[in-house]
């Protein structure tokens, strides 16, 4: 019985040792110093993961040599650097104990994938508009799967490297290309990333967590539309939790607020009291369009943009058949009345400080700054949000001509 137990224990130890050896590494790097000396300097082995770059190891240069060694180094692209010297790129995959040195030309001993990677860069000619076929990279990679994918990525881009291989996250170019798509502010382009890599891959999950935070910003109407789209189409159906409990709650609340002010959403009737203390309601407006204008008398931008909007209102309200429902968020009623009188505002003027408001305006419309605005159609559907005067005029003029 003891013998059986000892054999089982020995097997476990051997398996653990083999697994540890699989990721352990020893990289000897010999620096070509020429007229410069890096003796005694600290050399660094840095790696990438998505938009992050971190130092995985360091070693002092002694007699022109740095030795990096450790128990765990994930597959990926790494860079070895020391102050005053040109950095060198390495692929870490199958070979984990090798020597790299340079005398103006790179030499590699003990790593066939790095040899293939370096030779490919040296021999593949992409000048004069020549773009190699994928089979060229397959030949140069000499059967090394990760080298093949990295070469495809570097020379042919994302379209020719569609593999959902998480090791692509450890190549900085991959992150640059993916991030440019995700930050394009175009839903179709963003969708192409998640439709390709899916939410069941490490790549899809990594970038979904980041893109949800990237587009969760205040006072950005276009971002709101993108955020809600990603949340509904990919994140909720995946059933995953990629963010902290706290941020999940924040995101859910943010989505609820942003959903209320997306294009096409019907705004419920807004009621508030005017300068005479009488109730005004957007439900009573019978024009083709309604501008909801949220402002504060003490807001400097409001003091510039409100008179400008009113001037436009006087000139074009009858032409384009629109009304302005102005709501001041201030509690200083006297200050509000003073500004209304000073500017001679004759549109619908209401104020939070008078009471009689039928909803929490600031919360419902996600008002972070003033002025803020919405353009509604005759059915109170949102058309534009936080628009400039030029954008308002462009829309109304276009639809008037139609």
VOPAGU-2260 file (C-alpha; in pm, 1 decimal, decimal comma):
REM VOPAGU-2260
SITE   aa  ch    i         X         Y         Z
SITE  UNK   A    0       0,0       0,0       0,0
SITE  UNK   A    1     282,4     237,4      92,2
SITE  UNK   A    2     457,8     147,4    -230,6
SITE  UNK   A    3     147,1     234,2    -437,8
SITE  UNK   A    4     110,1     564,4    -256,3
SITE  UNK   A    5     477,1     642,5    -318,4
SITE  UNK   A    6     443,3     566,4    -691,6
SITE  UNK   A    7     135,0     789,5    -723,7
SITE  UNK   A    8     308,9    1071,2    -537,8
SITE  UNK   A    9     613,1    1032,7    -760,7
SITE  UNK   A   10     395,9    1052,1   -1072,0
SITE  UNK   A   11     234,0    1373,3    -950,1
SITE  UNK   A   12     574,9    1523,0    -881,0
SITE  UNK   A   13     700,6    1425,9   -1226,8
SITE  UNK   A   14     395,5    1576,0   -1397,5
SITE  UNK   A   15     434,5    1895,9   -1195,8
SITE  UNK   A   16     802,3    1914,5   -1285,0
SITE  UNK   A   17     730,0    1863,1   -1655,4
SITE  UNK   A   18     461,7    2133,4   -1654,6
SITE  UNK   A   19     694,4    2373,6   -1478,6
SITE  UNK   A   20     972,3    2297,9   -1726,6
SITE  UNK   A   21     738,3    2362,2   -2018,1
SITE  UNK   A   22     708,0    2730,7   -1929,4
SITE  UNK   A   23    1045,5    2776,5   -1758,5
SITE  UNK   A   24    1311,6    2957,2   -1958,4
SITE  UNK   A   25    1679,2    3046,3   -1979,2
SITE  UNK   A   26    1771,1    3303,8   -2239,1
SITE  UNK   A   27    2133,7    3404,7   -2276,6
SITE  UNK   A   28    2178,4    3734,8   -2455,0
SITE  UNK   A   29    2520,4    3851,2   -2573,2
SITE  UNK   A   30    2536,4    4221,9   -2646,1
SITE  UNK   A   31    2733,1    4361,8   -2936,4
SITE  UNK   A   32    2872,4    4678,3   -2785,2
SITE  UNK   A   33    3087,6    4822,5   -3062,4
SITE  UNK   A   34    3217,7    5157,5   -2942,7
SITE  UNK   A   35    2958,3    5173,1   -2665,4
SITE  UNK   A   36    2960,8    4978,9   -2341,6
SITE  UNK   A   37    2660,7    4850,8   -2149,8
SITE  UNK   A   38    2866,4    4668,4   -1889,4
SITE  UNK   A   39    2696,4    4679,9   -1551,1
SITE  UNK   A   40    2371,9    4812,2   -1701,5
SITE  UNK   A   41    2038,8    4645,5   -1632,1
SITE  UNK   A   42    1889,0    4461,1   -1928,9
SITE  UNK   A   43    1515,0    4404,7   -1944,9
SITE  UNK   A   44    1291,8    4137,5   -2092,5
SITE  UNK   A   45     958,3    4303,7   -2162,9
SITE  UNK   A   46     640,9    4156,6   -2304,3
SITE  UNK   A   47     300,8    4268,0   -2424,3
SITE  UNK   A   48     -57,0    4178,3   -2348,2
SITE  UNK   A   49    -319,4    4381,9   -2528,9
SITE  UNK   A   50    -261,3    4747,8   -2447,1
SITE  UNK   A   51     -30,6    4663,2   -2157,7
SITE  UNK   A   52     345,5    4634,4   -2158,4
SITE  UNK   A   53     528,9    4492,6   -1861,4
SITE  UNK   A   54     874,9    4385,5   -1750,3
SITE  UNK   A   55     892,1    4008,5   -1710,0
SITE  UNK   A   56    1255,8    3979,8   -1613,1
SITE  UNK   A   57    1577,5    4175,3   -1571,7
SITE  UNK   A   58    1944,7    4087,6   -1562,4
SITE  UNK   A   59    2267,4    4281,4   -1517,2
SITE  UNK   A   60    2506,0    4285,9   -1813,9
SITE  UNK   A   61    2825,1    4107,9   -1703,5
SITE  UNK   A   62    3109,8    4068,8   -1952,4
SITE  UNK   A   63    2864,0    4167,9   -2223,4
SITE  UNK   A   64    2615,4    3894,1   -2135,5
SITE  UNK   A   65    2268,9    3899,1   -1976,5
SITE  UNK   A   66    2103,9    3576,3   -1861,7
SITE  UNK   A   67    1726,8    3576,7   -1814,3
SITE  UNK   A   68    1586,7    3274,5   -1635,0
SITE  UNK   A   69    1269,4    3186,9   -1453,8
SITE  UNK   A   70     984,1    2942,7   -1413,1
SITE  UNK   A   71     704,8    3100,9   -1614,7
SITE  UNK   A   72     698,9    3293,8   -1940,4
SITE  UNK   A   73     382,3    3283,4   -2154,3
SITE  UNK   A   74     407,4    3228,1   -2529,2
SITE  UNK   A   75     436,3    3556,6   -2714,0
SITE  UNK   A   76     653,6    3830,2   -2859,8
SITE  UNK   A   77     910,2    3984,4   -2627,0
SITE  UNK   A   78    1169,8    4255,7   -2644,4
SITE  UNK   A   79    1515,5    4256,5   -2488,0
SITE  UNK   A   80    1663,7    4600,7   -2426,2
SITE  UNK   A   81    1935,8    4781,7   -2238,5
SITE  UNK   A   82    2007,7    5154,7   -2215,3
SITE  UNK   A   83    2185,2    5292,3   -2520,5
SITE  UNK   A   84    2141,9    4977,8   -2730,5
SITE  UNK   A   85    1902,9    4875,3   -3005,5
SITE  UNK   A   86    1622,3    4651,3   -2866,5
SITE  UNK   A   87    1574,9    4302,1   -3009,2
SITE  UNK   A   88    1251,6    4107,9   -3059,8
SITE  UNK   A   89    1214,2    3743,2   -2959,2
SITE  UNK   A   90     938,1    3488,4   -3006,1
SITE  UNK   A   91     888,7    3267,8   -2701,3
SITE  UNK   A   92     707,8    2946,8   -2782,9
SITE  UNK   A   93     855,9    2598,3   -2817,3
SITE  UNK   A   94    1220,3    2685,0   -2747,2
SITE  UNK   A   95    1285,5    2827,5   -2402,3
SITE  UNK   A   96    1655,8    2772,8   -2356,5
SITE  UNK   A   97    1863,5    2942,5   -2623,2
SITE  UNK   A   98    2136,3    3194,4   -2690,3
SITE  UNK   A   99    2101,0    3512,4   -2890,3
SITE  UNK   A  100    2394,4    3729,2   -2985,2
SITE  UNK   A  101    2469,8    3999,6   -3234,1
SITE  UNK   A  102    2779,8    4141,2   -3398,4
SITE  UNK   A  103    2581,5    4366,1   -3624,7
SITE  UNK   A  104    2397,1    4057,8   -3752,6
SITE  UNK   A  105    2168,0    3851,6   -3531,9
SITE  UNK   A  106    2270,9    3496,0   -3440,4
SITE  UNK   A  107    2050,4    3240,9   -3265,0
SITE  UNK   A  108    2144,4    2905,5   -3121,1
SITE  UNK   A  109    1889,7    2664,3   -2974,8
SITE  UNK   A  110    1568,2    2827,2   -3101,1
SITE  UNK   A  111    1448,9    2718,6   -3443,0
SITE  UNK   A  112    1137,7    2938,6   -3424,7
SITE  UNK   A  113    1342,6    3253,4   -3357,0
SITE  UNK   A  114    1579,3    3160,7   -3635,6
SITE  UNK   A  115    1283,3    3120,3   -3870,7
SITE  UNK   A  116    1131,3    3448,2   -3749,8
SITE  UNK   A  117    1453,7    3645,4   -3802,3
SITE  UNK   A  118    1529,2    3488,1   -4141,8
SITE  UNK   A  119    1174,7    3557,8   -4260,2
SITE  UNK   A  120    1212,6    3927,7   -4183,7
SITE  UNK   A  121    1546,3    3929,0   -4361,3
SITE  UNK   A  122    1440,2    3743,3   -4674,5
SITE  UNK   A  123    1076,3    3836,7   -4740,6
SITE  UNK   A  124    1074,4    4118,7   -4991,5
SITE  UNK   A  125     768,5    4345,6   -4981,3
SITE  UNK   A  126     911,0    4631,5   -5186,1
SITE  UNK   A  127     761,8    4763,8   -5510,2
SITE  UNK   A  128     409,7    4682,7   -5394,2
SITE  UNK   A  129     472,2    4308,6   -5378,8
SITE  UNK   A  130     250,9    4136,4   -5121,6
SITE  UNK   A  131     340,0    3772,4   -5055,8
SITE  UNK   A  132      77,4    3501,5   -5048,1
SITE  UNK   A  133      12,3    3332,0   -4709,5
SITE  UNK   A  134     194,5    3021,5   -4834,5
SITE  UNK   A  135     517,4    3224,9   -4838,8
SITE  UNK   A  136     491,5    3281,0   -4464,9
SITE  UNK   A  137     398,8    2918,3   -4407,6
SITE  UNK   A  138     724,1    2819,9   -4579,1
SITE  UNK   A  139     935,0    3068,5   -4385,6
SITE  UNK   A  140     781,7    2977,4   -4049,2
SITE  UNK   A  141     904,6    2619,3   -4097,3
SITE  UNK   A  142     606,1    2467,9   -3918,5
SITE  UNK   A  143     616,1    2700,9   -3618,8
SITE  UNK   A  144     251,4    2790,5   -3564,5
SITE  UNK   A  145     303,1    3109,8   -3364,5
SITE  UNK   A  146     573,7    3241,5   -3598,4
SITE  UNK   A  147     341,1    3180,8   -3894,3
SITE  UNK   A  148      57,8    3379,4   -3733,9
SITE  UNK   A  149     286,8    3663,7   -3631,5
SITE  UNK   A  150     428,4    3689,8   -3985,9
SITE  UNK   A  151      78,1    3696,3   -4134,9
SITE  UNK   A  152     -17,5    3970,4   -3891,3
SITE  UNK   A  153     291,6    4180,7   -3954,8
SITE  UNK   A  154     289,5    4159,5   -4333,3
SITE  UNK   A  155     -74,9    4106,3   -4429,7
SITE  UNK   A  156    -271,7    4249,7   -4134,8
SITE  UNK   A  157    -581,2    4132,4   -3949,6
SITE  UNK   A  158    -779,1    4018,2   -4250,0
SITE  UNK   A  159    -526,0    3745,3   -4331,2
SITE  UNK   A  160    -478,6    3651,1   -3965,5
SITE  UNK   A  161    -831,5    3566,5   -3845,0
SITE  UNK   A  162    -726,2    3310,0   -3586,6
SITE  UNK   A  163    -880,6    3343,8   -3237,1
SITE  UNK   A  164    -542,0    3256,8   -3087,3
SITE  UNK   A  165    -499,4    3430,9   -2751,2
SITE  UNK   A  166    -124,8    3455,3   -2816,7
SITE  UNK   A  167    -200,5    3728,8   -3070,0
SITE  UNK   A  168    -276,9    3946,8   -2768,0
SITE  UNK   A  169      94,6    3929,8   -2694,4
SITE  UNK   A  170     189,2    4106,9   -3016,6
SITE  UNK   A  171     171,3    4488,8   -2995,5
SITE  UNK   A  172      70,5    4526,7   -3360,0
SITE  UNK   A  173    -238,0    4314,2   -3302,6
SITE  UNK   A  174    -353,2    4549,3   -3027,0
SITE  UNK   A  175    -285,7    4855,0   -3243,4
SITE  UNK   A  176    -493,0    4718,6   -3532,2
SITE  UNK   A  177    -778,5    4594,5   -3313,4
SITE  UNK   A  178    -789,1    4918,2   -3109,9
SITE  UNK   A  179    -810,1    5128,8   -3425,3
SITE  UNK   A  180   -1123,9    4936,5   -3521,7
SITE  UNK   A  181   -1279,4    4947,6   -3175,1
SITE  UNK   A  182   -1218,1    5322,0   -3144,8
SITE  UNK   A  183   -1346,3    5397,5   -3495,2
SITE  UNK   A  184   -1685,5    5511,7   -3356,2
SITE  UNK   A  185   -1851,6    5305,6   -3630,2
SITE  UNK   A  186   -2078,5    5026,8   -3513,5
SITE  UNK   A  187   -2028,8    4809,7   -3824,1
SITE  UNK   A  188   -1648,9    4824,2   -3785,0
SITE  UNK   A  189   -1666,3    4744,9   -3413,5
SITE  UNK   A  190   -1906,7    4458,0   -3480,5
SITE  UNK   A  191   -1658,4    4307,8   -3726,9
SITE  UNK   A  192   -1413,2    4250,9   -3439,4
SITE  UNK   A  193   -1656,1    4069,4   -3210,2
SITE  UNK   A  194   -1825,0    3881,7   -3493,6
SITE  UNK   A  195   -1482,9    3748,4   -3594,0
SITE  UNK   A  196   -1336,8    3659,4   -3255,1
SITE  UNK   A  197   -1657,5    3592,8   -3061,0
SITE  UNK   A  198   -1732,5    3628,7   -2692,0
SITE  UNK   A  199   -1619,1    3273,7   -2614,7
SITE  UNK   A  200   -1251,8    3356,9   -2681,0
SITE  UNK   A  201    -994,8    3530,8   -2465,2
SITE  UNK   A  202    -950,8    3792,4   -2737,8
SITE  UNK   A  203   -1320,7    3876,8   -2751,6
SITE  UNK   A  204   -1351,6    3890,9   -2374,3
SITE  UNK   A  205   -1040,0    4103,5   -2328,7
SITE  UNK   A  206   -1152,0    4369,7   -2574,3
SITE  UNK   A  207   -1516,2    4367,3   -2469,5
SITE  UNK   A  208   -1414,4    4457,9   -2113,7
SITE  UNK   A  209   -1209,3    4747,6   -2245,7
SITE  UNK   A  210   -1451,4    4875,0   -2505,9
SITE  UNK   A  211   -1737,0    4889,9   -2254,1
SITE  UNK   A  212   -1526,9    5122,2   -2038,2
SITE  UNK   A  213   -1401,5    5320,4   -2337,1
SITE  UNK   A  214   -1750,7    5409,2   -2460,5
SITE  UNK   A  215   -1906,2    5458,1   -2116,7
SITE  UNK   A  216   -1855,9    5833,9   -2114,4
SITE  UNK   A  217   -2086,4    6121,4   -2026,6
SITE  UNK   A  218   -2217,6    6378,0   -2271,1
SITE  UNK   A  219   -2119,3    6175,9   -2579,3
SITE  UNK   A  220   -2437,2    6091,0   -2775,0
SITE  UNK   A  221   -2259,4    5877,8   -3035,1
SITE  UNK   A  222   -2075,1    5683,7   -2764,3
SITE  UNK   A  223   -2404,6    5615,5   -2587,3
SITE  UNK   A  224   -2549,7    5453,6   -2897,4
SITE  UNK   A  225   -2241,3    5235,1   -2943,4
SITE  UNK   A  226   -2227,7    5136,5   -2575,7
SITE  UNK   A  227   -2590,9    5026,3   -2557,9
SITE  UNK   A  228   -2551,8    4835,3   -2884,7
SITE  UNK   A  229   -2247,8    4640,4   -2757,9
SITE  UNK   A  230   -2411,6    4573,9   -2423,3
SITE  UNK   A  231   -2730,0    4438,0   -2579,7
SITE  UNK   A  232   -2583,5    4246,4   -2873,3
SITE  UNK   A  233   -2277,4    4086,1   -2716,8
SITE  UNK   A  234   -2229,1    4137,5   -2345,9
SITE  UNK   A  235   -2568,0    4042,6   -2200,2
SITE  UNK   A  236   -2621,2    3737,8   -2426,5
SITE  UNK   A  237   -2272,5    3608,0   -2336,1
SITE  UNK   A  238   -2374,2    3572,8   -1971,1
SITE  UNK   A  239   -2018,5    3664,1   -1871,3
SITE  UNK   A  240   -1898,5    3901,4   -1601,5
SITE  UNK   A  241   -1581,4    4063,5   -1728,8
SITE  UNK   A  242   -1583,0    4360,6   -1492,3
SITE  UNK   A  243   -1574,7    4407,7   -1116,2
SITE  UNK   A  244   -1899,4    4385,6    -918,9
SITE  UNK   A  245   -1887,3    4759,6    -856,0
SITE  UNK   A  246   -1831,8    4850,6   -1219,7
SITE  UNK   A  247   -2100,4    4604,7   -1331,5
SITE  UNK   A  248   -2352,0    4797,2   -1117,3
SITE  UNK   A  249   -2224,9    5130,7   -1247,4
SITE  UNK   A  250   -2243,9    5008,9   -1606,4
SITE  UNK   A  251   -2595,3    4870,6   -1570,9
SITE  UNK   A  252   -2720,1    5198,0   -1423,0
SITE  UNK   A  253   -2540,9    5393,7   -1693,6
SITE  UNK   A  254   -2696,3    5180,8   -1967,4
SITE  UNK   A  255   -3043,5    5239,7   -1823,4
SITE  UNK   A  256   -2994,8    5617,1   -1834,0
SITE  UNK   A  257   -2834,2    5625,8   -2177,4
SITE  UNK   A  258   -3103,2    5404,4   -2327,1
SITE  UNK   A  259   -3362,8    5675,3   -2254,2
SITE  UNK   A  260   -3195,6    5935,7   -2474,7
SITE  UNK   A  261   -3101,9    5735,3   -2783,4
SITE  UNK   A  262   -3223,7    5838,9   -3131,3
SITE  UNK   A  263   -3574,3    5711,4   -3198,4
SITE  UNK   A  264   -3674,1    5687,1   -2832,8
SITE  UNK   A  265   -4001,1    5860,7   -2740,9
SITE  UNK   A  266   -3959,1    6122,1   -2466,8
SITE  UNK   A  267   -4252,6    6125,5   -2221,6
SITE  UNK   A  268   -4437,6    6455,6   -2172,2
SITE  UNK   A  269   -4229,1    6706,7   -1978,5
SITE  UNK   A  270   -4420,9    6939,9   -1745,4
SITE  UNK   A  271   -4289,8    7246,8   -1562,8
SITE  UNK   A  272   -4401,0    7596,7   -1458,5
SITE  UNK   A  273   -4337,8    7910,2   -1661,4
SITE  UNK   A  274   -4258,5    8266,7   -1551,6
SITE  UNK   A  275   -4625,7    8322,4   -1463,6
SITE  UNK   A  276   -4638,2    8005,7   -1253,1
SITE  UNK   A  277   -4855,3    7827,5   -1509,5
SITE  UNK   A  278   -4799,8    7473,0   -1623,8
SITE  UNK   A  279   -4632,7    7413,8   -1958,3
SITE  UNK   A  280   -4618,1    7070,8   -2120,6
SITE  UNK   A  281   -4439,2    6939,5   -2426,7
SITE  UNK   A  282   -4756,8    6740,2   -2491,6
SITE  UNK   A  283   -4930,2    7066,2   -2588,1
SITE  UNK   A  284   -4674,9    7156,9   -2856,3
SITE  UNK   A  285   -4817,7    7101,4   -3205,7
SITE  UNK   A  286   -4518,8    7194,6   -3420,0
SITE  UNK   A  287   -4324,8    6961,4   -3650,5
SITE  UNK   A  288   -4020,8    6977,1   -3420,0
SITE  UNK   A  289   -3947,0    7061,4   -3058,5
SITE  UNK   A  290   -3613,9    7169,5   -2917,8
SITE  UNK   A  291   -3564,5    7082,8   -2551,3
SITE  UNK   A  292   -3310,2    7331,6   -2416,9
SITE  UNK   A  293   -3161,8    7271,5   -2071,8
SITE  UNK   A  294   -2960,9    7558,5   -1934,8
SITE  UNK   A  295   -2839,2    7744,2   -1625,6
SITE  UNK   A  296   -2823,8    8126,4   -1597,8
SITE  UNK   A  297   -2483,0    8107,2   -1428,9
SITE  UNK   A  298   -2332,1    7876,0   -1691,3
SITE  UNK   A  299   -2087,3    8070,8   -1910,2
SITE  UNK   A  300   -2151,8    7857,0   -2217,4
SITE  UNK   A  301   -2525,1    7897,6   -2165,3
SITE  UNK   A  302   -2481,2    8274,6   -2157,3
SITE  UNK   A  303   -2330,0    8254,3   -2505,3
SITE  UNK   A  304   -2534,2    7979,1   -2666,4
SITE  UNK   A  305   -2880,9    8061,8   -2531,0
SITE  UNK   A  306   -2898,5    8409,3   -2695,0
SITE  UNK   A  307   -2753,6    8260,7   -3014,7
SITE  UNK   A  308   -3021,6    7990,8   -3021,5
SITE  UNK   A  309   -3289,1    8251,4   -2952,5
SITE  UNK   A  310   -3169,8    8463,5   -3242,0
SITE  UNK   A  311   -3196,3    8160,0   -3467,3
SITE  UNK   A  312   -3539,1    8085,3   -3318,8
SITE  UNK   A  313   -3664,9    8431,5   -3410,4
SITE  UNK   A  314   -3542,3    8392,5   -3766,7
SITE  UNK   A  315   -3632,1    8031,2   -3844,2
SITE  UNK   A  316   -3897,2    7899,3   -3603,1
SITE  UNK   A  317   -4185,9    7979,9   -3838,3
SITE  UNK   A  318   -3992,1    7874,7   -4147,8
SITE  UNK   A  319   -3900,5    7530,7   -4014,4
SITE  UNK   A  320   -4203,4    7491,8   -3784,8
SITE  UNK   A  321   -4029,3    7427,9   -3453,4
SITE  UNK   A  322   -4075,1    7537,5   -3092,6
SITE  UNK   A  323   -3828,1    7563,5   -2807,2
SITE  UNK   A  324   -3913,1    7428,9   -2463,1
SITE  UNK   A  325   -3644,8    7583,1   -2241,9
SITE  UNK   A  326   -3593,1    7438,7   -1895,1
SITE  UNK   A  327   -3356,8    7606,5   -1650,3
SITE  UNK   A  328   -3210,9    7370,4   -1388,5
SITE  UNK   A  329   -3143,3    7652,3   -1142,5
SITE  UNK   A  330   -3311,2    7701,0    -806,0
SITE  UNK   A  331   -3242,6    8075,0    -826,4
SITE  UNK   A  332   -3575,2    8182,6    -974,3
SITE  UNK   A  333   -3500,5    8556,1    -958,6
SITE  UNK   A  334   -3173,5    8512,2   -1148,8
SITE  UNK   A  335   -3351,9    8304,0   -1410,5
SITE  UNK   A  336   -3630,1    8560,7   -1455,7
SITE  UNK   A  337   -3370,3    8835,2   -1483,0
SITE  UNK   A  338   -3193,4    8658,6   -1769,5
SITE  UNK   A  339   -3518,8    8572,7   -1948,2
SITE  UNK   A  340   -3620,6    8939,4   -1934,6
SITE  UNK   A  341   -3275,3    9069,4   -2027,6
SITE  UNK   A  342   -3259,3    8853,1   -2338,6
SITE  UNK   A  343   -3628,6    8896,0   -2417,9
SITE  UNK   A  344   -3687,2    8522,7   -2451,0
SITE  UNK   A  345   -4036,8    8461,6   -2586,8
SITE  UNK   A  346   -4022,2    8086,9   -2633,7
SITE  UNK   A  347   -4153,1    7848,9   -2365,9
SITE  UNK   A  348   -3957,7    7931,5   -2049,6
SITE  UNK   A  349   -3972,0    7698,1   -1746,8
SITE  UNK   A  350   -3760,9    7659,5   -1434,7
SITE  UNK   A  351   -3686,1    7381,2   -1188,2
SITE  UNK   A  352   -3687,3    7627,2    -898,2
SITE  UNK   A  353   -4061,7    7693,9    -942,5
SITE  UNK   A  354   -4153,3    7331,0    -874,1
SITE  UNK   A  355   -4429,7    7153,6   -1060,7
SITE  UNK   A  356   -4184,1    6938,9   -1258,2
SITE  UNK   A  357   -4319,5    6591,1   -1331,1
SITE  UNK   A  358   -3983,9    6409,3   -1342,6
SITE  UNK   A  359   -3624,5    6427,0   -1225,1
SITE  UNK   A  360   -3494,5    6611,4   -1531,5
SITE  UNK   A  361   -3125,6    6586,4   -1449,1
SITE  UNK   A  362   -3138,5    6211,7   -1390,3
SITE  UNK   A  363   -3378,8    6123,3   -1670,0
SITE  UNK   A  364   -3190,5    6310,3   -1941,8
SITE  UNK   A  365   -2843,8    6231,4   -1799,4
SITE  UNK   A  366   -2758,0    6599,5   -1770,4
SITE  UNK   A  367   -2390,2    6625,8   -1678,8
SITE  UNK   A  368   -2319,6    6971,0   -1817,9
SITE  UNK   A  369   -2519,5    7262,7   -1953,7
SITE  UNK   A  370   -2632,6    7361,1   -2200,0
SITE  UNK   A  371   -2781,6    7033,1   -2319,1
SITE  UNK   A  372   -3031,5    6982,4   -2595,9
SITE  UNK   A  373   -3264,4    6739,6   -2770,1
SITE  UNK   A  374   -3448,0    6773,6   -3099,3
SITE  UNK   A  375   -3781,0    6587,9   -3108,0
SITE  UNK   A  376   -4013,6    6519,6   -3396,8
SITE  UNK   A  377   -4391,9    6561,9   -3386,9
SITE  UNK   A  378   -4425,2    6227,8   -3206,2
SITE  UNK   A  379   -4165,6    6330,4   -2945,5
SITE  UNK   A  380   -3906,7    6087,3   -3081,7
SITE  UNK   A  381   -3545,7    6191,8   -3035,2
SITE  UNK   A  382   -3372,7    6296,7   -3355,8
SITE  UNK   A  383   -3061,3    6481,1   -3235,1
SITE  UNK   A  384   -2893,9    6524,5   -2898,7
SITE  UNK   A  385   -2649,0    6788,8   -2775,3
SITE  UNK   A  386   -2625,5    6938,7   -3121,4
SITE  UNK   A  387   -2455,2    7257,5   -3232,9
SITE  UNK   A  388   -2654,1    7538,7   -3387,5
SITE  UNK   A  389   -2497,8    7451,5   -3721,8
SITE  UNK   A  390   -2608,9    7087,8   -3690,3
SITE  UNK   A  391   -2962,1    7195,7   -3600,5
SITE  UNK   A  392   -2979,7    7429,1   -3900,0
SITE  UNK   A  393   -2839,8    7163,2   -4133,1
SITE  UNK   A  394   -3102,2    6910,2   -4024,9
SITE  UNK   A  395   -3398,3    7149,0   -4039,4
SITE  UNK   A  396   -3293,0    7299,4   -4372,8
SITE  UNK   A  397   -3246,3    6956,2   -4526,4
SITE  UNK   A  398   -3587,4    6831,3   -4415,8
SITE  UNK   A  399   -3755,6    7157,7   -4508,0
SITE  UNK   A  400   -3627,2    7122,4   -4863,5
SITE  UNK   A  401   -3751,7    6763,6   -4876,8
